[in-house]
């Protein structure tokens, strides 16, 4: 009886701690979503969109306020 337990524990250890191969198909839905560029990367890639967004944001700020200063102040 003792030998069976030892064999069972060793087999379980080899199965759980054995070499792991990456799975092709993951059951985790997060891995199904392709990651694209971030919003900052998209704006950096398209200067026209960046200028348009900056002008729209500047219209919302008080006069003589730099956009960079407003962004750093809200982050603190």
CHARMM internal coordinates of N, CA and C (Angstrom, degrees):
IC EDIT
DIST 1 N 1 CA 1.4600
DIST 1 CA 1 C 1.5263
ANGL 1 N 1 CA 1 C 110.33
DIST 1 C 2 N 1.3245
ANGL 1 CA 1 C 2 N 116.49
DIHE 1 N 1 CA 1 C 2 N -39.06
DIST 2 N 2 CA 1.4519
ANGL 1 C 2 N 2 CA 121.19
DIHE 1 CA 1 C 2 N 2 CA -178.94
DIST 2 CA 2 C 1.5281
ANGL 2 N 2 CA 2 C 110.36
DIHE 1 C 2 N 2 CA 2 C -65.92
DIST 2 C 3 N 1.3368
ANGL 2 CA 2 C 3 N 117.39
DIHE 2 N 2 CA 2 C 3 N -36.02
DIST 3 N 3 CA 1.4572
ANGL 2 C 3 N 3 CA 121.46
DIHE 2 CA 2 C 3 N 3 CA 179.99
DIST 3 CA 3 C 1.5298
ANGL 3 N 3 CA 3 C 110.85
DIHE 2 C 3 N 3 CA 3 C -65.93
DIST 3 C 4 N 1.3208
ANGL 3 CA 3 C 4 N 116.45
DIHE 3 N 3 CA 3 C 4 N -36.75
DIST 4 N 4 CA 1.4675
ANGL 3 C 4 N 4 CA 120.04
DIHE 3 CA 3 C 4 N 4 CA 179.63
DIST 4 CA 4 C 1.5232
ANGL 4 N 4 CA 4 C 110.89
DIHE 3 C 4 N 4 CA 4 C -64.67
DIST 4 C 5 N 1.3271
ANGL 4 CA 4 C 5 N 117.32
DIHE 4 N 4 CA 4 C 5 N -39.32
DIST 5 N 5 CA 1.4595
ANGL 4 C 5 N 5 CA 121.14
DIHE 4 CA 4 C 5 N 5 CA 178.58
DIST 5 CA 5 C 1.5268
ANGL 5 N 5 CA 5 C 110.46
DIHE 4 C 5 N 5 CA 5 C -66.65
DIST 5 C 6 N 1.3046
ANGL 5 CA 5 C 6 N 116.36
DIHE 5 N 5 CA 5 C 6 N -40.94
DIST 6 N 6 CA 1.4646
ANGL 5 C 6 N 6 CA 119.65
DIHE 5 CA 5 C 6 N 6 CA 179.90
DIST 6 CA 6 C 1.5300
ANGL 6 N 6 CA 6 C 109.80
DIHE 5 C 6 N 6 CA 6 C -64.37
DIST 6 C 7 N 1.3104
ANGL 6 CA 6 C 7 N 116.48
DIHE 6 N 6 CA 6 C 7 N -44.37
DIST 7 N 7 CA 1.4633
ANGL 6 C 7 N 7 CA 120.31
DIHE 6 CA 6 C 7 N 7 CA 179.20
DIST 7 CA 7 C 1.5274
ANGL 7 N 7 CA 7 C 110.29
DIHE 6 C 7 N 7 CA 7 C -64.07
DIST 7 C 8 N 1.3296
ANGL 7 CA 7 C 8 N 117.36
DIHE 7 N 7 CA 7 C 8 N -41.37
DIST 8 N 8 CA 1.4673
ANGL 7 C 8 N 8 CA 120.85
DIHE 7 CA 7 C 8 N 8 CA 179.49
DIST 8 CA 8 C 1.5220
ANGL 8 N 8 CA 8 C 111.22
DIHE 7 C 8 N 8 CA 8 C -63.76
DIST 8 C 9 N 1.3216
ANGL 8 CA 8 C 9 N 117.64
DIHE 8 N 8 CA 8 C 9 N -42.70
DIST 9 N 9 CA 1.4666
ANGL 8 C 9 N 9 CA 121.48
DIHE 8 CA 8 C 9 N 9 CA -180.00
DIST 9 CA 9 C 1.5181
ANGL 9 N 9 CA 9 C 110.40
DIHE 8 C 9 N 9 CA 9 C -66.77
DIST 9 C 10 N 1.3235
ANGL 9 CA 9 C 10 N 117.68
DIHE 9 N 9 CA 9 C 10 N -43.49
DIST 10 N 10 CA 1.4622
ANGL 9 C 10 N 10 CA 120.33
DIHE 9 CA 9 C 10 N 10 CA 178.90
DIST 10 CA 10 C 1.5316
ANGL 10 N 10 CA 10 C 111.54
DIHE 9 C 10 N 10 CA 10 C -64.46
DIST 10 C 11 N 1.3205
ANGL 10 CA 10 C 11 N 116.86
DIHE 10 N 10 CA 10 C 11 N -40.82
DIST 11 N 11 CA 1.4695
ANGL 10 C 11 N 11 CA 120.39
DIHE 10 CA 10 C 11 N 11 CA 178.40
DIST 11 CA 11 C 1.5298
ANGL 11 N 11 CA 11 C 110.75
DIHE 10 C 11 N 11 CA 11 C -64.03
DIST 11 C 12 N 1.3301
ANGL 11 CA 11 C 12 N 116.27
DIHE 11 N 11 CA 11 C 12 N -44.96
DIST 12 N 12 CA 1.4588
ANGL 11 C 12 N 12 CA 120.00
DIHE 11 CA 11 C 12 N 12 CA 178.26
DIST 12 CA 12 C 1.5254
ANGL 12 N 12 CA 12 C 110.70
DIHE 11 C 12 N 12 CA 12 C -62.01
DIST 12 C 13 N 1.3234
ANGL 12 CA 12 C 13 N 117.57
DIHE 12 N 12 CA 12 C 13 N -41.27
DIST 13 N 13 CA 1.4638
ANGL 12 C 13 N 13 CA 121.21
DIHE 12 CA 12 C 13 N 13 CA 178.35
DIST 13 CA 13 C 1.5099
ANGL 13 N 13 CA 13 C 112.29
DIHE 12 C 13 N 13 CA 13 C -62.54
DIST 13 C 14 N 1.3314
ANGL 13 CA 13 C 14 N 116.59
DIHE 13 N 13 CA 13 C 14 N -41.30
DIST 14 N 14 CA 1.4623
ANGL 13 C 14 N 14 CA 119.73
DIHE 13 CA 13 C 14 N 14 CA 178.80
DIST 14 CA 14 C 1.5274
ANGL 14 N 14 CA 14 C 111.73
DIHE 13 C 14 N 14 CA 14 C -67.38
DIST 14 C 15 N 1.3126
ANGL 14 CA 14 C 15 N 115.56
DIHE 14 N 14 CA 14 C 15 N -36.79
DIST 15 N 15 CA 1.4699
ANGL 14 C 15 N 15 CA 119.01
DIHE 14 CA 14 C 15 N 15 CA 179.70
DIST 15 CA 15 C 1.5303
ANGL 15 N 15 CA 15 C 110.16
DIHE 14 C 15 N 15 CA 15 C -69.57
DIST 15 C 16 N 1.3259
ANGL 15 CA 15 C 16 N 116.95
DIHE 15 N 15 CA 15 C 16 N -45.23
DIST 16 N 16 CA 1.4636
ANGL 15 C 16 N 16 CA 120.47
DIHE 15 CA 15 C 16 N 16 CA -176.11
DIST 16 CA 16 C 1.5216
ANGL 16 N 16 CA 16 C 113.04
DIHE 15 C 16 N 16 CA 16 C -76.47
DIST 16 C 17 N 1.3146
ANGL 16 CA 16 C 17 N 117.39
DIHE 16 N 16 CA 16 C 17 N -36.48
DIST 17 N 17 CA 1.4612
ANGL 16 C 17 N 17 CA 120.48
DIHE 16 CA 16 C 17 N 17 CA -174.91
DIST 17 CA 17 C 1.5242
ANGL 17 N 17 CA 17 C 113.10
DIHE 16 C 17 N 17 CA 17 C -105.82
DIST 17 C 18 N 1.2896
ANGL 17 CA 17 C 18 N 117.43
DIHE 17 N 17 CA 17 C 18 N 3.73
DIST 18 N 18 CA 1.4590
ANGL 17 C 18 N 18 CA 121.35
DIHE 17 CA 17 C 18 N 18 CA -178.74
DIST 18 CA 18 C 1.5109
ANGL 18 N 18 CA 18 C 112.06
DIHE 17 C 18 N 18 CA 18 C -67.33
DIST 18 C 19 N 1.3260
ANGL 18 CA 18 C 19 N 116.29
DIHE 18 N 18 CA 18 C 19 N 178.07
DIST 19 N 19 CA 1.4683
ANGL 18 C 19 N 19 CA 119.08
DIHE 18 CA 18 C 19 N 19 CA -179.77
DIST 19 CA 19 C 1.5172
ANGL 19 N 19 CA 19 C 110.73
DIHE 18 C 19 N 19 CA 19 C -63.28
DIST 19 C 20 N 1.3162
ANGL 19 CA 19 C 20 N 114.99
DIHE 19 N 19 CA 19 C 20 N 138.12
DIST 20 N 20 CA 1.4627
ANGL 19 C 20 N 20 CA 120.50
DIHE 19 CA 19 C 20 N 20 CA -177.89
DIST 20 CA 20 C 1.5219
ANGL 20 N 20 CA 20 C 109.14
DIHE 19 C 20 N 20 CA 20 C -106.58
DIST 20 C 21 N 1.2925
ANGL 20 CA 20 C 21 N 114.41
DIHE 20 N 20 CA 20 C 21 N 131.36
DIST 21 N 21 CA 1.4554
ANGL 20 C 21 N 21 CA 120.55
DIHE 20 CA 20 C 21 N 21 CA 174.79
DIST 21 CA 21 C 1.5184
ANGL 21 N 21 CA 21 C 108.21
DIHE 20 C 21 N 21 CA 21 C -102.94
DIST 21 C 22 N 1.3180
ANGL 21 CA 21 C 22 N 118.06
DIHE 21 N 21 CA 21 C 22 N 141.45
DIST 22 N 22 CA 1.4651
ANGL 21 C 22 N 22 CA 118.76
DIHE 21 CA 21 C 22 N 22 CA 178.31
DIST 22 CA 22 C 1.5234
ANGL 22 N 22 CA 22 C 110.09
DIHE 21 C 22 N 22 CA 22 C -65.10
DIST 22 C 23 N 1.3020
ANGL 22 CA 22 C 23 N 115.00
DIHE 22 N 22 CA 22 C 23 N 137.76
DIST 23 N 23 CA 1.4578
ANGL 22 C 23 N 23 CA 120.08
DIHE 22 CA 22 C 23 N 23 CA 179.10
DIST 23 CA 23 C 1.5108
ANGL 23 N 23 CA 23 C 110.29
DIHE 22 C 23 N 23 CA 23 C -83.19
DIST 23 C 24 N 1.2899
ANGL 23 CA 23 C 24 N 115.16
DIHE 23 N 23 CA 23 C 24 N 143.04
DIST 24 N 24 CA 1.4627
ANGL 23 C 24 N 24 CA 119.17
DIHE 23 CA 23 C 24 N 24 CA 176.92
DIST 24 CA 24 C 1.5174
ANGL 24 N 24 CA 24 C 110.95
DIHE 23 C 24 N 24 CA 24 C -73.12
DIST 24 C 25 N 1.3004
ANGL 24 CA 24 C 25 N 116.44
DIHE 24 N 24 CA 24 C 25 N -48.53
DIST 25 N 25 CA 1.4572
ANGL 24 C 25 N 25 CA 121.24
DIHE 24 CA 24 C 25 N 25 CA -177.51
DIST 25 CA 25 C 1.5218
ANGL 25 N 25 CA 25 C 108.91
DIHE 24 C 25 N 25 CA 25 C -106.80
DIST 25 C 26 N 1.2763
ANGL 25 CA 25 C 26 N 115.71
DIHE 25 N 25 CA 25 C 26 N 120.69
DIST 26 N 26 CA 1.4527
ANGL 25 C 26 N 26 CA 121.28
DIHE 25 CA 25 C 26 N 26 CA 179.46
DIST 26 CA 26 C 1.5229
ANGL 26 N 26 CA 26 C 108.89
DIHE 25 C 26 N 26 CA 26 C -98.03
DIST 26 C 27 N 1.3076
ANGL 26 CA 26 C 27 N 115.72
DIHE 26 N 26 CA 26 C 27 N 144.51
DIST 27 N 27 CA 1.4561
ANGL 26 C 27 N 27 CA 119.94
DIHE 26 CA 26 C 27 N 27 CA 176.10
DIST 27 CA 27 C 1.5242
ANGL 27 N 27 CA 27 C 111.40
DIHE 26 C 27 N 27 CA 27 C -90.46
DIST 27 C 28 N 1.3231
ANGL 27 CA 27 C 28 N 117.33
DIHE 27 N 27 CA 27 C 28 N -0.90
DIST 28 N 28 CA 1.4492
ANGL 27 C 28 N 28 CA 122.35
DIHE 27 CA 27 C 28 N 28 CA 178.50
DIST 28 CA 28 C 1.5305
ANGL 28 N 28 CA 28 C 108.68
DIHE 27 C 28 N 28 CA 28 C -84.04
DIST 28 C 29 N 1.3492
ANGL 28 CA 28 C 29 N 118.13
DIHE 28 N 28 CA 28 C 29 N 117.63
DIST 29 N 29 CA 1.4707
ANGL 28 C 29 N 29 CA 119.31
DIHE 28 CA 28 C 29 N 29 CA -176.28
DIST 29 CA 29 C 1.5202
ANGL 29 N 29 CA 29 C 113.64
DIHE 28 C 29 N 29 CA 29 C -65.50
DIST 29 C 30 N 1.3223
ANGL 29 CA 29 C 30 N 118.40
DIHE 29 N 29 CA 29 C 30 N -20.58
DIST 30 N 30 CA 1.4688
ANGL 29 C 30 N 30 CA 120.36
DIHE 29 CA 29 C 30 N 30 CA 177.79
DIST 30 CA 30 C 1.5276
ANGL 30 N 30 CA 30 C 109.89
DIHE 29 C 30 N 30 CA 30 C -62.97
DIST 30 C 31 N 1.3202
ANGL 30 CA 30 C 31 N 117.65
DIHE 30 N 30 CA 30 C 31 N -32.09
DIST 31 N 31 CA 1.4613
ANGL 30 C 31 N 31 CA 120.94
DIHE 30 CA 30 C 31 N 31 CA -179.32
DIST 31 CA 31 C 1.5200
ANGL 31 N 31 CA 31 C 112.15
DIHE 30 C 31 N 31 CA 31 C -76.47
DIST 31 C 32 N 1.3120
ANGL 31 CA 31 C 32 N 118.50
DIHE 31 N 31 CA 31 C 32 N -12.30
DIST 32 N 32 CA 1.4520
ANGL 31 C 32 N 32 CA 121.84
DIHE 31 CA 31 C 32 N 32 CA 179.65
DIST 32 CA 32 C 1.5236
ANGL 32 N 32 CA 32 C 111.34
DIHE 31 C 32 N 32 CA 32 C -79.81
DIST 32 C 33 N 1.3248
ANGL 32 CA 32 C 33 N 117.45
DIHE 32 N 32 CA 32 C 33 N -21.68
DIST 33 N 33 CA 1.4587
ANGL 32 C 33 N 33 CA 122.32
DIHE 32 CA 32 C 33 N 33 CA -175.32
DIST 33 CA 33 C 1.5188
ANGL 33 N 33 CA 33 C 109.27
DIHE 32 C 33 N 33 CA 33 C -87.51
DIST 33 C 34 N 1.3032
ANGL 33 CA 33 C 34 N 115.90
DIHE 33 N 33 CA 33 C 34 N 126.28
DIST 34 N 34 CA 1.4604
ANGL 33 C 34 N 34 CA 119.69
DIHE 33 CA 33 C 34 N 34 CA 177.03
DIST 34 CA 34 C 1.5211
ANGL 34 N 34 CA 34 C 108.48
DIHE 33 C 34 N 34 CA 34 C -80.13
DIST 34 C 35 N 1.3135
ANGL 34 CA 34 C 35 N 115.09
DIHE 34 N 34 CA 34 C 35 N 135.51
DIST 35 N 35 CA 1.4595
ANGL 34 C 35 N 35 CA 120.26
DIHE 34 CA 34 C 35 N 35 CA -178.47
DIST 35 CA 35 C 1.5326
ANGL 35 N 35 CA 35 C 108.41
DIHE 34 C 35 N 35 CA 35 C -91.40
DIST 35 C 36 N 1.3089
ANGL 35 CA 35 C 36 N 114.92
DIHE 35 N 35 CA 35 C 36 N 126.44
DIST 36 N 36 CA 1.4534
ANGL 35 C 36 N 36 CA 120.90
DIHE 35 CA 35 C 36 N 36 CA 179.37
DIST 36 CA 36 C 1.5147
ANGL 36 N 36 CA 36 C 110.36
DIHE 35 C 36 N 36 CA 36 C -105.29
DIST 36 C 37 N 1.3077
ANGL 36 CA 36 C 37 N 116.23
DIHE 36 N 36 CA 36 C 37 N -172.06
DIST 37 N 37 CA 1.4638
ANGL 36 C 37 N 37 CA 119.87
DIHE 36 CA 36 C 37 N 37 CA 179.52
DIST 37 CA 37 C 1.5322
ANGL 37 N 37 CA 37 C 111.14
DIHE 36 C 37 N 37 CA 37 C -67.77
DIST 37 C 38 N 1.3223
ANGL 37 CA 37 C 38 N 116.01
DIHE 37 N 37 CA 37 C 38 N 150.74
DIST 38 N 38 CA 1.4591
ANGL 37 C 38 N 38 CA 120.99
DIHE 37 CA 37 C 38 N 38 CA 177.95
DIST 38 CA 38 C 1.5252
ANGL 38 N 38 CA 38 C 109.38
DIHE 37 C 38 N 38 CA 38 C -74.89
DIST 38 C 39 N 1.3138
ANGL 38 CA 38 C 39 N 116.47
DIHE 38 N 38 CA 38 C 39 N 170.88
DIST 39 N 39 CA 1.4604
ANGL 38 C 39 N 39 CA 120.92
DIHE 38 CA 38 C 39 N 39 CA 179.73
DIST 39 CA 39 C 1.5283
ANGL 39 N 39 CA 39 C 110.55
DIHE 38 C 39 N 39 CA 39 C -62.70
DIST 39 C 40 N 1.3265
ANGL 39 CA 39 C 40 N 117.23
DIHE 39 N 39 CA 39 C 40 N -39.73
DIST 40 N 40 CA 1.4650
ANGL 39 C 40 N 40 CA 120.53
DIHE 39 CA 39 C 40 N 40 CA 178.76
DIST 40 CA 40 C 1.5261
ANGL 40 N 40 CA 40 C 111.05
DIHE 39 C 40 N 40 CA 40 C -63.57
DIST 40 C 41 N 1.3238
ANGL 40 CA 40 C 41 N 116.67
DIHE 40 N 40 CA 40 C 41 N -40.03
DIST 41 N 41 CA 1.4626
ANGL 40 C 41 N 41 CA 120.40
DIHE 40 CA 40 C 41 N 41 CA 178.96
DIST 41 CA 41 C 1.5265
ANGL 41 N 41 CA 41 C 111.18
DIHE 40 C 41 N 41 CA 41 C -67.30
DIST 41 C 42 N 1.3213
ANGL 41 CA 41 C 42 N 116.50
DIHE 41 N 41 CA 41 C 42 N -37.25
DIST 42 N 42 CA 1.4646
ANGL 41 C 42 N 42 CA 119.78
DIHE 41 CA 41 C 42 N 42 CA 178.05
DIST 42 CA 42 C 1.5225
ANGL 42 N 42 CA 42 C 111.11
DIHE 41 C 42 N 42 CA 42 C -66.29
DIST 42 C 43 N 1.3301
ANGL 42 CA 42 C 43 N 116.77
DIHE 42 N 42 CA 42 C 43 N -42.26
DIST 43 N 43 CA 1.4682
ANGL 42 C 43 N 43 CA 119.74
DIHE 42 CA 42 C 43 N 43 CA 178.76
DIST 43 CA 43 C 1.5209
ANGL 43 N 43 CA 43 C 111.31
DIHE 42 C 43 N 43 CA 43 C -67.13
DIST 43 C 44 N 1.3325
ANGL 43 CA 43 C 44 N 116.70
DIHE 43 N 43 CA 43 C 44 N -38.23
DIST 44 N 44 CA 1.4582
ANGL 43 C 44 N 44 CA 119.73
DIHE 43 CA 43 C 44 N 44 CA 179.29
DIST 44 CA 44 C 1.5282
ANGL 44 N 44 CA 44 C 110.52
DIHE 43 C 44 N 44 CA 44 C -65.51
DIST 44 C 45 N 1.3170
ANGL 44 CA 44 C 45 N 116.98
DIHE 44 N 44 CA 44 C 45 N -32.33
DIST 45 N 45 CA 1.4588
ANGL 44 C 45 N 45 CA 120.78
DIHE 44 CA 44 C 45 N 45 CA -179.34
DIST 45 CA 45 C 1.5280
ANGL 45 N 45 CA 45 C 111.92
DIHE 44 C 45 N 45 CA 45 C -76.11
DIST 45 C 46 N 1.3237
ANGL 45 CA 45 C 46 N 117.52
DIHE 45 N 45 CA 45 C 46 N -24.91
DIST 46 N 46 CA 1.4632
ANGL 45 C 46 N 46 CA 120.73
DIHE 45 CA 45 C 46 N 46 CA -177.41
DIST 46 CA 46 C 1.5249
ANGL 46 N 46 CA 46 C 108.85
DIHE 45 C 46 N 46 CA 46 C -122.84
DIST 46 C 47 N 1.3115
ANGL 46 CA 46 C 47 N 116.21
DIHE 46 N 46 CA 46 C 47 N 97.87
DIST 47 N 47 CA 1.4612
ANGL 46 C 47 N 47 CA 121.76
DIHE 46 CA 46 C 47 N 47 CA -178.22
DIST 47 CA 47 C 1.5173
ANGL 47 N 47 CA 47 C 113.42
DIHE 46 C 47 N 47 CA 47 C -64.28
DIST 47 C 48 N 1.3305
ANGL 47 CA 47 C 48 N 117.30
DIHE 47 N 47 CA 47 C 48 N -32.31
DIST 48 N 48 CA 1.4683
ANGL 47 C 48 N 48 CA 120.82
DIHE 47 CA 47 C 48 N 48 CA -179.35
DIST 48 CA 48 C 1.5309
ANGL 48 N 48 CA 48 C 110.67
DIHE 47 C 48 N 48 CA 48 C -65.47
DIST 48 C 49 N 1.3312
ANGL 48 CA 48 C 49 N 117.14
DIHE 48 N 48 CA 48 C 49 N -43.61
DIST 49 N 49 CA 1.4603
ANGL 48 C 49 N 49 CA 120.50
DIHE 48 CA 48 C 49 N 49 CA 177.33
DIST 49 CA 49 C 1.5257
ANGL 49 N 49 CA 49 C 110.83
DIHE 48 C 49 N 49 CA 49 C -64.07
DIST 49 C 50 N 1.3231
ANGL 49 CA 49 C 50 N 115.82
DIHE 49 N 49 CA 49 C 50 N -38.52
DIST 50 N 50 CA 1.4622
ANGL 49 C 50 N 50 CA 120.39
DIHE 49 CA 49 C 50 N 50 CA -179.82
DIST 50 CA 50 C 1.5227
ANGL 50 N 50 CA 50 C 110.95
DIHE 49 C 50 N 50 CA 50 C -62.85
DIST 50 C 51 N 1.3341
ANGL 50 CA 50 C 51 N 117.20
DIHE 50 N 50 CA 50 C 51 N -43.86
DIST 51 N 51 CA 1.4640
ANGL 50 C 51 N 51 CA 120.63
DIHE 50 CA 50 C 51 N 51 CA 179.44
DIST 51 CA 51 C 1.5318
ANGL 51 N 51 CA 51 C 111.12
DIHE 50 C 51 N 51 CA 51 C -65.65
DIST 51 C 52 N 1.3321
ANGL 51 CA 51 C 52 N 116.39
DIHE 51 N 51 CA 51 C 52 N -40.60
DIST 52 N 52 CA 1.4614
ANGL 51 C 52 N 52 CA 120.90
DIHE 51 CA 51 C 52 N 52 CA -179.78
DIST 52 CA 52 C 1.5278
ANGL 52 N 52 CA 52 C 110.15
DIHE 51 C 52 N 52 CA 52 C -63.72
DIST 52 C 53 N 1.3249
ANGL 52 CA 52 C 53 N 116.70
DIHE 52 N 52 CA 52 C 53 N -44.97
DIST 53 N 53 CA 1.4616
ANGL 52 C 53 N 53 CA 120.70
DIHE 52 CA 52 C 53 N 53 CA 179.26
DIST 53 CA 53 C 1.5293
ANGL 53 N 53 CA 53 C 110.98
DIHE 52 C 53 N 53 CA 53 C -64.91
DIST 53 C 54 N 1.3238
ANGL 53 CA 53 C 54 N 117.13
DIHE 53 N 53 CA 53 C 54 N -40.10
DIST 54 N 54 CA 1.4611
ANGL 53 C 54 N 54 CA 120.63
DIHE 53 CA 53 C 54 N 54 CA 179.48
DIST 54 CA 54 C 1.5295
ANGL 54 N 54 CA 54 C 110.96
DIHE 53 C 54 N 54 CA 54 C -62.87
DIST 54 C 55 N 1.3183
ANGL 54 CA 54 C 55 N 117.37
DIHE 54 N 54 CA 54 C 55 N -40.94
DIST 55 N 55 CA 1.4657
ANGL 54 C 55 N 55 CA 119.34
DIHE 54 CA 54 C 55 N 55 CA -179.87
DIST 55 CA 55 C 1.5278
ANGL 55 N 55 CA 55 C 111.17
DIHE 54 C 55 N 55 CA 55 C -68.65
DIST 55 C 56 N 1.3250
ANGL 55 CA 55 C 56 N 117.41
DIHE 55 N 55 CA 55 C 56 N -36.72
DIST 56 N 56 CA 1.4652
ANGL 55 C 56 N 56 CA 120.30
DIHE 55 CA 55 C 56 N 56 CA 177.61
DIST 56 CA 56 C 1.5333
ANGL 56 N 56 CA 56 C 111.31
DIHE 55 C 56 N 56 CA 56 C -67.18
DIST 56 C 57 N 1.3208
ANGL 56 CA 56 C 57 N 116.60
DIHE 56 N 56 CA 56 C 57 N -40.51
DIST 57 N 57 CA 1.4671
ANGL 56 C 57 N 57 CA 119.89
DIHE 56 CA 56 C 57 N 57 CA 178.48
DIST 57 CA 57 C 1.5216
ANGL 57 N 57 CA 57 C 111.66
DIHE 56 C 57 N 57 CA 57 C -69.54
DIST 57 C 58 N 1.3317
ANGL 57 CA 57 C 58 N 116.75
DIHE 57 N 57 CA 57 C 58 N -37.67
DIST 58 N 58 CA 1.4634
ANGL 57 C 58 N 58 CA 120.85
DIHE 57 CA 57 C 58 N 58 CA -179.72
DIST 58 CA 58 C 1.5217
ANGL 58 N 58 CA 58 C 110.45
DIHE 57 C 58 N 58 CA 58 C -62.97
DIST 58 C 59 N 1.3272
ANGL 58 CA 58 C 59 N 117.73
DIHE 58 N 58 CA 58 C 59 N -32.91
DIST 59 N 59 CA 1.4623
ANGL 58 C 59 N 59 CA 121.58
DIHE 58 CA 58 C 59 N 59 CA 179.10
DIST 59 CA 59 C 1.5311
ANGL 59 N 59 CA 59 C 111.27
DIHE 58 C 59 N 59 CA 59 C -66.53
DIST 59 C 60 N 1.3124
ANGL 59 CA 59 C 60 N 117.56
DIHE 59 N 59 CA 59 C 60 N -25.19
DIST 60 N 60 CA 1.4639
ANGL 59 C 60 N 60 CA 121.28
DIHE 59 CA 59 C 60 N 60 CA -179.79
DIST 60 CA 60 C 1.5321
ANGL 60 N 60 CA 60 C 113.12
DIHE 59 C 60 N 60 CA 60 C -84.72
DIST 60 C 61 N 1.3312
ANGL 60 CA 60 C 61 N 116.69
DIHE 60 N 60 CA 60 C 61 N -18.07
DIST 61 N 61 CA 1.4637
ANGL 60 C 61 N 61 CA 120.98
DIHE 60 CA 60 C 61 N 61 CA -176.48
DIST 61 CA 61 C 1.5253
ANGL 61 N 61 CA 61 C 111.62
DIHE 60 C 61 N 61 CA 61 C -87.82
DIST 61 C 62 N 1.3227
ANGL 61 CA 61 C 62 N 116.42
DIHE 61 N 61 CA 61 C 62 N 158.52
DIST 62 N 62 CA 1.4723
ANGL 61 C 62 N 62 CA 119.40
DIHE 61 CA 61 C 62 N 62 CA 174.39
DIST 62 CA 62 C 1.5303
ANGL 62 N 62 CA 62 C 110.24
DIHE 61 C 62 N 62 CA 62 C -61.97
DIST 62 C 63 N 1.3216
ANGL 62 CA 62 C 63 N 117.63
DIHE 62 N 62 CA 62 C 63 N 158.06
DIST 63 N 63 CA 1.4765
ANGL 62 C 63 N 63 CA 120.45
DIHE 62 CA 62 C 63 N 63 CA -179.65
DIST 63 CA 63 C 1.5342
ANGL 63 N 63 CA 63 C 111.67
DIHE 62 C 63 N 63 CA 63 C -60.04
DIST 63 C 64 N 1.3156
ANGL 63 CA 63 C 64 N 115.68
DIHE 63 N 63 CA 63 C 64 N 149.01
DIST 64 N 64 CA 1.4712
ANGL 63 C 64 N 64 CA 125.05
DIHE 63 CA 63 C 64 N 64 CA 178.55
DIST 64 CA 64 C 1.5341
ANGL 64 N 64 CA 64 C 112.69
DIHE 63 C 64 N 64 CA 64 C 59.68
DIST 64 C 65 N 1.2986
ANGL 64 CA 64 C 65 N 118.25
DIHE 64 N 64 CA 64 C 65 N 27.65
DIST 65 N 65 CA 1.4635
ANGL 64 C 65 N 65 CA 121.53
DIHE 64 CA 64 C 65 N 65 CA 175.17
DIST 65 CA 65 C 1.5185
ANGL 65 N 65 CA 65 C 107.87
DIHE 64 C 65 N 65 CA 65 C -104.35
DIST 65 C 66 N 1.3254
ANGL 65 CA 65 C 66 N 115.53
DIHE 65 N 65 CA 65 C 66 N 126.45
DIST 66 N 66 CA 1.4561
ANGL 65 C 66 N 66 CA 119.74
DIHE 65 CA 65 C 66 N 66 CA 178.30
DIST 66 CA 66 C 1.5222
ANGL 66 N 66 CA 66 C 109.28
DIHE 65 C 66 N 66 CA 66 C -76.46
DIST 66 C 67 N 1.2944
ANGL 66 CA 66 C 67 N 115.64
DIHE 66 N 66 CA 66 C 67 N 141.71
DIST 67 N 67 CA 1.4627
ANGL 66 C 67 N 67 CA 121.55
DIHE 66 CA 66 C 67 N 67 CA 179.82
DIST 67 CA 67 C 1.5330
ANGL 67 N 67 CA 67 C 110.84
DIHE 66 C 67 N 67 CA 67 C -61.87
DIST 67 C 68 N 1.3102
ANGL 67 CA 67 C 68 N 117.50
DIHE 67 N 67 CA 67 C 68 N -39.65
DIST 68 N 68 CA 1.4711
ANGL 67 C 68 N 68 CA 121.29
DIHE 67 CA 67 C 68 N 68 CA -179.91
DIST 68 CA 68 C 1.5302
ANGL 68 N 68 CA 68 C 110.72
DIHE 67 C 68 N 68 CA 68 C -64.09
DIST 68 C 69 N 1.3429
ANGL 68 CA 68 C 69 N 116.27
DIHE 68 N 68 CA 68 C 69 N -40.15
DIST 69 N 69 CA 1.4736
ANGL 68 C 69 N 69 CA 119.87
DIHE 68 CA 68 C 69 N 69 CA 179.59
DIST 69 CA 69 C 1.5287
ANGL 69 N 69 CA 69 C 111.04
DIHE 68 C 69 N 69 CA 69 C -66.48
DIST 69 C 70 N 1.3135
ANGL 69 CA 69 C 70 N 116.20
DIHE 69 N 69 CA 69 C 70 N -38.92
DIST 70 N 70 CA 1.4691
ANGL 69 C 70 N 70 CA 119.65
DIHE 69 CA 69 C 70 N 70 CA 179.89
DIST 70 CA 70 C 1.5236
ANGL 70 N 70 CA 70 C 110.91
DIHE 69 C 70 N 70 CA 70 C -67.02
DIST 70 C 71 N 1.3203
ANGL 70 CA 70 C 71 N 116.94
DIHE 70 N 70 CA 70 C 71 N -36.73
DIST 71 N 71 CA 1.4652
ANGL 70 C 71 N 71 CA 120.66
DIHE 70 CA 70 C 71 N 71 CA -179.54
DIST 71 CA 71 C 1.5277
ANGL 71 N 71 CA 71 C 110.68
DIHE 70 C 71 N 71 CA 71 C -70.06
DIST 71 C 72 N 1.3255
ANGL 71 CA 71 C 72 N 117.74
DIHE 71 N 71 CA 71 C 72 N -41.17
DIST 72 N 72 CA 1.4717
ANGL 71 C 72 N 72 CA 119.67
DIHE 71 CA 71 C 72 N 72 CA -179.03
DIST 72 CA 72 C 1.5114
ANGL 72 N 72 CA 72 C 110.67
DIHE 71 C 72 N 72 CA 72 C -72.89
DIST 72 C 73 N 1.3217
ANGL 72 CA 72 C 73 N 118.00
DIHE 72 N 72 CA 72 C 73 N -32.13
DIST 73 N 73 CA 1.4639
ANGL 72 C 73 N 73 CA 120.77
DIHE 72 CA 72 C 73 N 73 CA 179.79
DIST 73 CA 73 C 1.5312
ANGL 73 N 73 CA 73 C 111.08
DIHE 72 C 73 N 73 CA 73 C -69.23
DIST 73 C 74 N 1.3241
ANGL 73 CA 73 C 74 N 117.70
DIHE 73 N 73 CA 73 C 74 N -36.75
DIST 74 N 74 CA 1.4701
ANGL 73 C 74 N 74 CA 120.44
DIHE 73 CA 73 C 74 N 74 CA -179.73
DIST 74 CA 74 C 1.5155
ANGL 74 N 74 CA 74 C 111.32
DIHE 73 C 74 N 74 CA 74 C -74.68
DIST 74 C 75 N 1.3301
ANGL 74 CA 74 C 75 N 117.93
DIHE 74 N 74 CA 74 C 75 N -22.90
DIST 75 N 75 CA 1.4649
ANGL 74 C 75 N 75 CA 120.94
DIHE 74 CA 74 C 75 N 75 CA -179.87
DIST 75 CA 75 C 1.5052
ANGL 75 N 75 CA 75 C 113.28
DIHE 74 C 75 N 75 CA 75 C -76.86
DIST 75 C 76 N 1.3434
ANGL 75 CA 75 C 76 N 118.05
DIHE 75 N 75 CA 75 C 76 N -16.86
DIST 76 N 76 CA 1.4771
ANGL 75 C 76 N 76 CA 120.45
DIHE 75 CA 75 C 76 N 76 CA -177.62
DIST 76 CA 76 C 1.4786
ANGL 76 N 76 CA 76 C 112.18
DIHE 75 C 76 N 76 CA 76 C -87.11
END
COOR INIT
IC SEED 1 N 1 CA 1 C
IC BUILD
